[in-house]
Amino acid sequence: MYKAQLLESATSPQPLPSLIKFPYTMPTVKIFANLRKIAGTKELSAAGTTVGDVLNGLREQNPLLVEAILEDGALRPHFVITINGHNALDLNTSVTEQDVIAIFPPIAGGS
C-alpha cells in the first residue's frame, strides 16, 4: 500500500504556487574569443542581479573562466563587458533575466 501511494504521488503533478519569487534572475552570458575555449561553450547563464553577482555565479560553474576575467575582484585590463550592447560601467551594474551580458577579452593582432 505504501509503495502504491508513493507511485501515485510521484506521477500526479502538484501545482506550484504562482507567487514564488526568486531573489536572482538568470541573464544570458555570451563569451568570445579565447574565453570560449576556457568555458567549453559560447553561452552560459548564472543567477545574479548585478554583473558582479552573475560573475560570482559563473565562478561556481567554471572557476577558471572567471579567473581569466577578473583579477583581485576587478575586471582585468582591456576586457569589455556589455549589457544588451551597451558598455557596463562597473560590476555593480544591474541586470535582469532578459539581459544579455557579453564578455570580450582583449584581442591583439593585425599588421
N, C-alpha and C positions, 0 to 999 in steps of 0.2 A: 504494500500500500504506500509506503513512504517513497519508494522508487518511482511509482506512478505519479505521485504529487510533484516530485522534482522534475520529471519529464514534462508534465503539463505546464508547470510554471516556466520552464525553460523555452517552451515552444509558443506560449501565448505572450504576445508583446505587451509590455507595460508602457503606458503613455508617459512621456517625460513632461515634467512641469514646464509650462511655456515661459515662466518668469525667471528661469535660471539666467543669471548674468555672470559672465566670466570677467575677471579683472583685467585680462590681457587680450589683445587682438593678435591675429596671425597674419601680418603683412607678408607679401611675397618678396623674396630677396634674390635678385639676379646678380650673378657674379661673372666676371670676364677675365680673359687672358689666362695667365698662369694660375690664378685663383681657382679656375675650373679644374685644373689638374690636381690641385691640393684637395678640393672638395669631392672630386669624382662626379660632379654634376654641374649643370649651369643654373639651376634654380633650387632654392630652399625656402622654407618658411620657419619662423620661430616666433614665440609669443613675446609681446612687449608693447608698451605704449610710447616708447621713445626709441630712437635709433640705438642708443646705448643698451637699452633693455633687450632689443632684438639681437644685438651682437652678443650679449651675455647668454641668450637662449641658444644662439648658434655655437657658442663655446661648449655647451653641454653636448651638442651633436658632433662637433668637429673642432676640437681644441687647436689643432694645427692651422686651420683656416683662420681663426680669429687671431692667433699668434702672428700670422702673416699680415693682418690688417692693423692691429693695434700694437703699440709699444708703450709700456708703462701706463696703460689705461687711456691713452690718447691715440688718435688716428696717426698712422705713420706718415712721414712727409711724402708729398706728391700723390697720395691716394685721394680719390674723389668719391664722395657718396652723394647720390641724388635721390630725391623722393619725387616720383612722378615727373622726372625730367628736370627738376629744379634742385640746385645745389643745397644740400643740408648744411646749415651754418655751423652746427656742432652736434655732439652726441646726445644732447638733451632735446633735440627737435622731435616734436610729437609725430606719431604715426597712427594710422587706423588700419583695420583689416583690409580695406580696399586699396591701400597704398602699395606701390611697387618701389622697393628700395633697390638701387643699382650701385654696385661697388666696383670701381675701376682702379686697378693698381697702376703705378707709373709704367709707362711704356716708352722705351727708347729705341732708336734705330734710324734708319734712313741714311742718306749721304748728301 
